[in-house]
Amino acid sequence: MVDAHKDVVWPELPYVAWRDTCATLQLWTQVVGKIRLTLAPRLNHTWHVTLYPTCHGLTTSPMPYGNRMLQIDFDFLDHVLVMHLNDGSQETIPLKPMSVAAFYREVMGRLEALGVQVHIWPVPHEVANPIPFEEDETHASYDAEYAQRFWQTLLQADRVFTKFRSHFIGKASPVHYFWGAMDMAVTRFSGRPAPPHPSVPGLADRVVRDAYSHEVSSAGFWPGGESFPEPMFYSYVYPEPQGFADAVARPDAAYYRREMGEFVLPYEAVRTAENPDETLMAFLQSTYEAAANLGKWDREALEAKW
């Protein structure tokens, strides 16, 4: 067990320091996420597949299995994966350096021990050169310290995102962790249908069309990747109205990254700010306002007055 940094709200999270753990953890959460995808009733915008931050890590929340309920939790304080059934039975797997193949075998074997038969498509999504889970001996890193820092960051982002979401009374997504790209997001909707979204590498077109069936303003947190090796907050709109790329976003560290088609705020700019919460909220609000104003959303009807 690694003690949480109780005196650090927004921990340091340099991508280069934990890139191998980050890649492995993304695939581990895909294994668990695909179980949720299989068991949970379908929801629009694929909201039935996501995970959620908890006070110990990430959870599937309860999933139906016949007339029983199954929940799977990543615990980044005690560094275990816990599988619970509502009849009190439970299985745990220590989180430690192990290959994706070994993790996959452990998860499926423990589910069988609980009497749960689940068949998932065992190939990763949204990763370059995907290796089927049962064959992946390449990704096998687990740095407990950085896994815990990542979870702490998600939890703090969730806190601010939830406050931001509360000011919108139109349709809005939950704050949730998408295991495909390993990002946590919150999305607001104008209420109007959107034109068909272009294809996205690594995602089926039907998933993309469902996700962007209506106009959105979406923001989130991403820990970084090989194409952009630093953690960041992001904000984008679809369809993007004319002038959005040239809008003024706050704080000054925020900028529009044209190759990504979204505004970016480096995580370090938030973490090191005098008031990180206000800095992040300024980014969320200013980029949403640019999207809503330029897209001619009915803000009077969509925003809360409290």
N, C-alpha and C positions, 0 to 999 in steps of 0.2 A: 504493500500500500504506500502511495506517495501522498504526503500531506498537501492539501490545497493551500495556495498562497492567499491566506485570508486578508492580507494587507494590500494585495494587488487586485484591483478591479478589472483592469484591461491588461492582461499579461503580454509580454513580448512574444511575437509569433513569427520570426523570420522564416520564410518558406525554405530557404536553402538549408536551415538547421534540421529540418525534419521531413524533407521531401520524400524519403523512402517510407517513413511511417505514414505520411499523408497518403501516398499512393496505395499502400496496403490497407489502411483504414477505409479509404473510399470503397475498395472492393469488398471488405468485410461488411460494410453497411449496405452494399448492393445485395449481398446474399440475404441479409435480414429483410431488406426492403422488398425483395422479390417474393419473400414469404408473405408479407403484408399485401403485395399486389395480387397474389393468388387467393388469399382468404377474405380480404375485405370487400364488401359490396362496392361496385363501381360508383365513382362520383365524377361530376364534370371537372374538367381541367386536371384530371388525374390526381385529385386531392386525396384519393383513397390510398395512395402508395407511400405517402410521406412519413417521416419520423418527426419526433418532437423533443425539444430539450426538456430535461428534468433537473431536479436538484442533485442528481448523481450522474447524469449522462444524457443518453438518448433513448427514447422508447417508441415502440410501435403503437402504443395504447392498446386496449383490449381488441382482439380480433376474433370473430366467430369461427368456431370449428364444430359444426353440428349444433348441439344445444349447450356446448361448453365454450369458454372464452380463453384464449391464449394471448399472453403478452410477452414480448421479448425486450429486454432492457440491456443496453450497454451501460455499465457502471464504471465511470472513469475516476472514481475515488478509491474503490476497492479493486478495480481492474479485473472485473469478471463480466461475463455475459450471462444473464439470468433469464430462464424461461419459466414462466409461471402459468399454471392453469387454475381456474377458479375453484377446483376441487381441493386445492392446497398442495398438489404435487408440483415439483419444481426440479429443474436441472440447472447446473452452473458449469461454465467453461472459463478457466482462467484466461485473461487477456495477457499475452506474452508473445515474444517473437515466435511466429509460426507461419508457414506458407498459407496462401489462400486455399490451396487444395486441402491442407490439414484442417483449416478452420471450417471449410465447407463440409468435410466428412464428419467433423465433431458436431456441427449444428444439426445436420440431417440425422445423425445417429442418436443424438439426445432427444430430438423430436420423436423418433420412433420409440425410444424408451418411455416417452410420455403417452404413447398411443396415438400420436398425431402423424398422419400420412400426408405429406405435402410434396408436390412435384412442381419444380420451378424450371424456367428456361435458364440453364446454367452458363450463360454467356454474358459478360459485362456490357453495359451500355455507356455511351458517351466517353469512351476512352480509346486512345489510339492503339491499334494492333491488339484487340481484345483476345485474351487467352481464356478458354473455358475454365470455370472455377476448379473443376476436378483435376485439371492439368497444370494449374498455375503454381509452380514451385519457385517462380522468380520473385514475387512480392511476398516478403516474409519478415518485414521489420515492424517492431512495436517499441517505441520510446515512450514509456509511461508518462514521463514528465510532459512531453509535448502533446500527447493525446489529451492529457488533462488540461493543458493550456488551451487547446483548440475547443474543448467542451466549455471551459470558462468563458471564452470569447463568444461562442454561440449563445450561451445563457445571458450574457450582458446585452448582446445584440437583440435577442428575443425580448428583453425587458423594454428597450427603447422602441423597437419595432411595434410592440403591442400598444404602447402609448400613442405612437403615431397612427396606428390603425384605428384607435378609439375615436379619432376626430372625424371619421368618415362613416356616413350612415347609408351610403350606397352599397352595392355588392362588393365585398372584399374577401380575399382569401384568409385562411388562418395563417399565422406565422409558422412556417414549417421548413424542415430540412429535406431538400431533394437529394437523394443519394446518387442520382445519375451524375450530376456535375459537382456534387459535394458542396452545395451552397444552401444558405438559408434565406428565404424570401418572404415578402409580403406584397400582395398585388391589389390594386384598386381598379374598378371597372367603371367606365362611363355609362354603361347600359345600352350602348349602341353596337350592332354587329360590326365586325371588322372584315376587310377583304382577306382572302386566303393567304396565309403566311408562307413565305418561301420554305423550302426544305431545310432541315437542320441536320448536319452530319451526326450519325449515331442514333438518330431518333426516327421512328416510323412516322410517315407523313400524317397518319390518322391521329397520332398523339399530338403532333405539332398543330394540326388544324383544330383539335379540341382545345388545346391550351390557349390558342389565340383566336378563338371564335368571335370574341368581342374585344372592343378597344380596351387597352390596359395601360396603366402606369405602374411599373413594378420596380421594387428596390430590394437589395439583399446584401449578403456578405459572402465572400468567396475567399478561401485561404491561399489561393494562388495556384499556379501550375507552370509547366515548362514554357508555355507561350507568354506568360506574364508572371514571373517568379516573385511575387510579393502579395500579401493579403490586401484585400481592398473591399470597400463598399461600392455598390454600383446602383445606377438608376437609369431606366430606359422607358420608352413609350412605344406602343405599337397600335396603329400605324404612326410613324414618326411625322408630326406636322412640320411644315416648312418653318425654318427658323429655330427649331429646337436645339440643333447643334451649336448655335451661336448664342443661346440664352446664357444669362449670368447665373451661375450656381454659387452657393455659399457652402463652406468657407472658401478663402482664396486658394487653398490647396486642391480644390475640386477642379476637374477639367473634363472636356469631352474627348474621348478616345475614339477616333473615327473608324479604326479598323475593327473595333468592337461594337460600334453603334450605340454607345451609352456613356453617361457621365460616370466618372470614377473618382473616388476619394480614398487615397491610401490609408490603410489601417493605422499606420504610424502617426498620421496627422490627427487622428481621433485619440489614439492611446496617449499621446504626449501633450494633448491640448490641456489648457488650464481647467476647462470644463468639458470633458469628453461627451457627456450626454447632450449638452446644448450644441456642440459642434456637429454631432451626428444628426440631431434633429433638424438643424439648419440645412444640412445637405438633403435630407429626406423631403423637407417641406419646400425648399426652393426649387428642386428638380420636379417635384409633383406640380407645383404652381405653374412652372414653365410648360409642362405637358398639358395641363388642364386648360390654361389660358389660350395657348396656341392651338390646341385641339378643339376649342370652343365647347368644353364640357359645361354642363349645367351645375356649376359649383353651388349655387344657392340651394338647389334641391339635394345635392349629394353630400354636403358637409354638415357636420354637427354644429349646433350653436352653443354647446356647453364649453 
